[in-house]
Amino acid sequence: MSERRWRLALAALLLFGGALVAWLAVAPARGESAGLTWAALAPARDAGLRPWRWIVLHHSGEPRGDAASIDIAHHHDRGWDGIGYHFIIGNGAPMPRGRIEATFRWRGQREGAHAGVGDLQRPYNQEGIGVCVVGDYRSGGPDELVEARLAELCALLVREVPTLAVERIIGHRDVPGKATACPGMIDPARVRALVAARLGRP
């Protein structure tokens, strides 16, 4: 190969390498947006499907976190048998933005530990699916991608779980007798509207 061709080949390789590095740097920030399927989330076959009535929306109240860190906090700090939620949605710190993880409570169709400890809250643990978005949303809501993933998850659950309904998607603060600002500026009414649109309902 002549020196000129060798230089051209080297230049092309460097350009390709630079483009690849740039793509890799940007790709993680885009977050996860692959279509959600019931096959990916369906509970264990031997678990059966509980007669869930509500989807209860939460935020973690912390800027960072993932299913593992929340599991540790709930186990060690609160004395529970692990994470209280059924689903976690990442905000990119460090759990990838928009990633949806089903916890052992959903996989095993176990009641939650997320609504509260009083008698009024107990039904919302027993019959309520706890969905937590990682982040502190007291002063602002989640970004568009995270909100879309929340709506996508709720729509899938309403479609596949016959005892659920769009109108029973509520915020933690809507649980009777629970004095909390959770889920911050995540607006259950807006989530219900987004879910209804995904399901083709008025």
C-alpha positions in Angstrom: 0.0 0.0 0.0 1.3 3.4 -0.9 2.0 6.0 1.7 -0.9 8.1 0.5 -3.4 5.2 0.7 -2.0 4.3 4.1 -2.6 7.9 5.4 -6.1 7.9 4.0 -6.9 4.6 5.6 -5.5 5.9 8.9 -7.6 9.1 8.7 -10.7 7.1 8.0 -10.1 4.9 11.0 -9.5 7.8 13.2 -12.8 9.5 12.0 -14.7 6.3 12.6 -13.2 5.9 16.1 -14.1 9.4 17.0 -17.6 9.0 15.9 -17.9 5.7 17.9 -16.6 7.4 21.0 -19.0 10.3 20.6 -22.0 7.9 20.1 -21.0 5.9 23.2 -20.8 9.1 25.2 -24.3 10.2 24.2 -26.1 6.9 24.1 -26.4 6.3 27.8 -28.0 9.7 28.3 -30.8 8.8 26.0 -32.1 6.3 28.5 -34.1 3.2 28.0 -37.1 3.4 25.8 -37.5 -0.1 24.3 -41.1 -1.2 24.2 -42.4 -2.8 27.3 -43.9 -6.3 27.0 -45.9 -8.4 29.4 -43.6 -11.3 28.7 -40.8 -9.3 30.3 -42.8 -8.4 33.4 -45.1 -11.3 33.9 -44.9 -12.7 37.4 -43.6 -16.2 38.1 -45.9 -18.9 36.7 -46.4 -20.5 40.1 -47.2 -17.2 41.8 -50.7 -16.6 40.3 -52.0 -13.1 39.8 -53.3 -11.2 42.8 -56.6 -9.2 42.5 -54.8 -5.9 42.4 -57.1 -2.9 42.7 -54.8 0.2 42.7 -51.5 1.4 41.3 -49.9 3.7 43.9 -47.3 6.2 42.5 -44.3 7.2 44.6 -41.0 9.0 44.3 -38.0 7.9 46.2 -37.4 11.4 47.6 -33.7 11.1 46.9 -31.8 12.3 43.9 -30.0 9.0 43.4 -30.9 5.4 43.8 -31.8 2.1 42.3 -33.7 -1.1 43.3 -30.7 -2.5 45.2 -30.1 0.6 47.3 -33.8 1.0 48.1 -33.9 -2.7 49.1 -31.0 -2.2 51.5 -32.6 0.9 53.0 -36.0 -0.7 53.5 -34.4 -3.8 55.0 -31.9 -2.2 57.3 -33.5 1.1 58.2 -37.1 0.0 58.4 -36.8 -3.7 59.3 -38.9 -4.9 56.3 -38.2 -8.0 54.3 -36.8 -6.0 51.5 -37.9 -3.3 49.1 -41.5 -2.2 49.7 -42.3 -1.4 46.0 -43.3 -3.7 43.2 -41.6 -1.6 40.4 -38.8 0.9 40.2 -38.2 3.3 37.4 -34.7 4.8 37.0 -33.8 8.5 36.6 -30.2 7.9 35.3 -28.5 8.3 38.7 -27.2 5.6 38.7 -30.0 3.3 37.4 -30.4 4.0 33.7 -33.0 6.6 32.9 -36.3 5.0 32.1 -35.3 1.5 33.0 -38.1 -0.4 34.7 -37.3 -3.1 37.2 -39.8 -5.5 38.7 -38.9 -6.4 42.3 -39.4 -9.7 44.2 -42.8 -8.4 45.4 -44.1 -8.3 41.9 -42.4 -11.5 40.7 -43.8 -13.4 43.6 -47.1 -11.5 43.7 -46.5 -10.4 47.3 -48.3 -7.6 49.0 -46.4 -4.3 49.2 -44.9 -2.3 52.0 -45.3 1.2 50.5 -48.7 2.7 51.4 -48.4 3.1 55.2 -48.7 1.0 58.4 -52.2 2.1 59.6 -55.4 0.2 59.2 -56.6 2.6 56.5 -53.5 2.1 54.4 -53.3 -1.7 54.8 -55.6 -2.4 51.8 -53.4 -0.3 49.6 -50.4 -2.6 50.5 -52.4 -5.7 50.0 -54.2 -4.7 46.8 -52.0 -1.9 45.6 -49.1 -2.1 43.2 -46.4 0.2 44.4 -44.5 2.0 41.6 -41.6 4.2 42.6 -39.8 6.7 40.3 -36.2 7.3 41.6 -35.7 11.0 42.3 -36.8 13.9 44.4 -39.8 15.5 42.6 -40.9 18.0 45.3 -39.9 21.0 43.2 -40.3 19.6 39.7 -41.7 16.6 37.9 -39.8 13.9 36.0 -38.4 14.4 32.5 -40.4 13.4 29.4 -38.8 10.0 29.0 -39.3 8.9 32.6 -42.9 10.1 32.6 -43.5 8.3 29.4 -42.1 5.1 30.8 -44.2 5.5 33.9 -47.3 5.8 31.8 -46.2 2.9 29.6 -45.8 0.6 32.7 -49.2 1.7 34.1 -50.9 1.1 30.8 -49.5 -2.4 30.5 -50.6 -3.3 34.0 -54.1 -2.0 33.4 -54.3 -3.9 30.2 -53.0 -7.2 31.6 -54.5 -7.2 35.1 -58.3 -7.4 34.8 -59.0 -6.1 38.3 -57.1 -2.8 37.7 -58.6 0.4 36.2 -57.2 3.7 35.0 -59.2 5.7 37.5 -57.5 3.7 40.3 -54.0 5.0 39.5 -53.3 7.2 42.5 -50.5 9.1 44.3 -49.2 8.0 47.7 -50.7 11.1 49.2 -54.2 10.0 48.0 -54.1 6.9 50.2 -56.6 7.5 53.0 -55.1 8.7 56.3 -51.6 9.1 54.8 -50.0 12.5 55.5 -47.3 12.8 52.8 -46.4 14.9 49.8 -45.3 11.8 47.9 -45.0 11.6 44.9 -44.2 15.2 44.7 -44.9 16.8 41.4 -45.6 13.5 39.7 -49.3 14.3 38.8 -51.5 11.2 39.0 -54.3 12.9 37.0 -51.8 13.5 34.2 -50.5 9.9 34.4 -54.1 8.7 34.2 -54.7 10.8 31.1 -51.5 9.5 29.4 -52.5 5.9 30.3 -56.0 6.4 28.9 -54.5 7.7 25.7 -52.2 4.7 25.4 -55.1 2.4 25.9 -57.3 4.3 23.4 -59.8 5.3 26.0 -61.5 8.7 26.3 
